[in-house]
Amino acid sequence: MLEHPNHVLAISTVRMASATEVENSAGPIVCLATFSVERTSDDEARFASTHVTFEPDGAWRAPAAHVRCLLHRHTYVIGCRPSSLNHRERYLRRRSATYEELPGTAELPPLQRHVIRAREKTLARLGREHGLMVSDRPPDLLQAKREAAERATAIWLMALGFVHDRDERANLYAAWEAWRVLERARPLPF
């Protein structure tokens, strides 16, 4: 990413492990979080996040439908897949299409979808450096659900590092920090 697109949607999914399939141990999506960054001008951006859970035996199309509601025609979607040292696992993941990792994005052109491959420790360290709660080892299902929203934000922060223009990175980062302060100051809904 040499330049930050006008709309970026970072997606973090949590899947329930499938006990029936050995080839693909990933089961249904039980939690999905997104972090959206929409540039409104050269030095302003609008941020939003979603965090939803799904029943494992519920409608399997629901996660994709949720993502499709958040897409614009020119949205650039990013996700993160753990890099693996296991050659068989690496081969199976290379064969899978990015829209499997990024539900609801199959209609977008391939150039508008990107899955970053990074070690869990790298993503967790980046998250912690920016005050986010992201585990550095595979968490249990409940912890993974709790961390999904902050993981989506960490994915965007990782992608922000690929933006070539230092001023653009600094402006977007400063806008994100301001948004985060406002979000934390918002009263709880109960």
DAJO-V756121 format. One record per residue. N is the residue number from 1. RES is the residue in one letter. PHI is phi in whole degrees, 0 to 359 (NA if undefined). PSI is psi in radians with two decimals (* if undefined). D_LAST is the distance of its C-alpha to the last C-alpha in whole Angstrom. Layout:
# DAJO-V756121
n=<N:N>
res=<RES:RES>
phi=<PHI:PHI>
psi=<PSI:PSI>
d_last=<D_LAST:D_LAST>
This chain:
# DAJO-V756121
n=<1:2:3:4:5:6:7:8:9:10:11:12:13:14:15:16:17:18:19:20:21:22:23:24:25:26:27:28:29:30:31:32:33:34:35:36:37:38:39:40:41:42:43:44:45:46:47:48:49:50:51:52:53:54:55:56:57:58:59:60:61:62:63:64:65:66:67:68:69:70:71:72:73:74:75:76:77:78:79:80:81:82:83:84:85:86:87:88:89:90:91:92:93:94:95:96:97:98:99:100:101:102:103:104:105:106:107:108:109:110:111:112:113:114:115:116:117:118:119:120:121:122:123:124:125:126:127:128:129:130:131:132:133:134:135:136:137:138:139:140:141:142:143:144:145:146:147:148:149:150:151:152:153:154:155:156:157:158:159:160:161:162:163:164:165:166:167:168:169:170:171:172:173:174:175:176:177:178:179:180:181:182:183:184:185:186:187:188:189:190>
res=<M:L:E:H:P:N:H:V:L:A:I:S:T:V:R:M:A:S:A:T:E:V:E:N:S:A:G:P:I:V:C:L:A:T:F:S:V:E:R:T:S:D:D:E:A:R:F:A:S:T:H:V:T:F:E:P:D:G:A:W:R:A:P:A:A:H:V:R:C:L:L:H:R:H:T:Y:V:I:G:C:R:P:S:S:L:N:H:R:E:R:Y:L:R:R:R:S:A:T:Y:E:E:L:P:G:T:A:E:L:P:P:L:Q:R:H:V:I:R:A:R:E:K:T:L:A:R:L:G:R:E:H:G:L:M:V:S:D:R:P:P:D:L:L:Q:A:K:R:E:A:A:E:R:A:T:A:I:W:L:M:A:L:G:F:V:H:D:R:D:E:R:A:N:L:Y:A:A:W:E:A:W:R:V:L:E:R:A:R:P:L:P:F>
phi=<NA:281:225:290:298:294:220:242:236:267:239:234:247:239:249:279:296:264:274:266:255:279:299:231:281:280:264:291:286:251:205:217:232:230:227:248:233:241:282:260:200:298:236:228:215:245:243:205:220:230:208:233:246:226:285:300:257:279:295:291:273:300:300:295:296:299:294:302:293:263:275:251:299:249:294:255:255:231:215:222:239:298:283:231:270:285:297:296:297:299:296:297:290:295:288:284:286:297:290:289:281:241:301:83:248:300:280:283:298:306:290:258:231:213:249:279:258:212:291:303:297:293:295:296:297:299:300:298:298:247:76:256:263:224:288:266:230:304:281:291:301:296:295:299:296:297:273:304:294:288:293:299:295:297:296:297:299:295:294:300:296:272:288:290:283:298:295:297:300:296:296:294:295:297:296:296:299:296:299:297:298:296:296:289:279:296:293:293:281:238>
psi=<1.75:-0.53:2.45:2.14:2.85:-0.51:2.11:2.36:1.97:2.32:2.36:2.15:2.61:2.14:2.54:2.36:2.42:2.18:-0.20:-0.51:2.08:-0.69:-0.78:1.74:-0.04:2.18:-2.68:2.68:2.16:-0.18:2.48:2.31:2.54:2.69:2.10:2.32:2.01:2.07:2.22:-0.35:-3.08:-0.54:0.30:2.58:2.70:2.32:2.60:2.67:2.66:2.70:1.83:2.63:2.73:2.63:2.40:-0.53:0.26:-2.90:2.03:-0.28:-0.16:-0.79:-0.75:-0.69:-0.69:-0.79:-0.77:-0.56:-0.35:-0.13:2.54:3.02:-0.57:0.39:2.40:2.08:2.35:2.64:3.14:2.33:2.32:2.36:2.64:2.59:-0.29:2.07:-0.71:-0.79:-0.71:-0.74:-0.80:-0.69:-0.62:-0.57:-0.49:2.47:2.67:-0.51:-0.27:-0.64:-0.47:1.43:2.53:0.07:0.15:-0.48:-0.26:2.58:2.59:-0.53:-0.19:0.16:2.34:2.32:2.05:2.35:2.07:2.61:2.57:-0.69:-0.64:-0.82:-0.73:-0.74:-0.77:-0.78:-0.85:-0.65:-0.39:0.33:0.40:2.63:1.78:2.15:2.56:-0.08:2.77:2.01:2.91:2.98:-0.77:-0.76:-0.71:-0.69:-0.75:-0.64:-0.11:-0.77:-0.75:-0.50:-0.71:-0.71:-0.72:-0.59:-0.76:-0.73:-0.66:-0.76:-0.58:-0.53:-0.32:-0.10:2.20:-0.75:2.04:-0.71:-0.71:-0.77:-0.81:-0.73:-0.78:-0.70:-0.77:-0.70:-0.71:-0.76:-0.72:-0.76:-0.73:-0.70:-0.77:-0.69:-0.72:-0.45:-0.27:2.32:2.62:2.58:0.21:*>
d_last=<40:42:40:37:36:34:32:31:28:28:27:26:27:26:29:29:33:36:38:40:41:43:44:40:38:35:33:31:28:25:22:23:22:23:23:25:27:29:32:32:35:37:35:31:29:26:23:21:19:18:17:18:19:22:24:27:29:27:29:30:30:27:26:29:28:25:27:29:27:26:30:32:36:36:34:35:33:33:32:33:35:36:40:42:45:46:49:48:44:45:47:45:42:45:46:42:41:38:36:36:34:32:31:32:34:37:38:38:41:42:42:38:37:37:37:37:38:37:37:34:35:36:32:30:32:32:28:28:30:28:25:24:23:26:28:32:33:31:28:27:26:22:23:24:21:19:21:22:20:22:25:25:25:28:30:29:30:33:34:34:37:39:39:43:42:41:40:38:36:35:34:31:30:30:28:26:25:24:22:20:20:18:16:15:15:12:9:6:4:0>
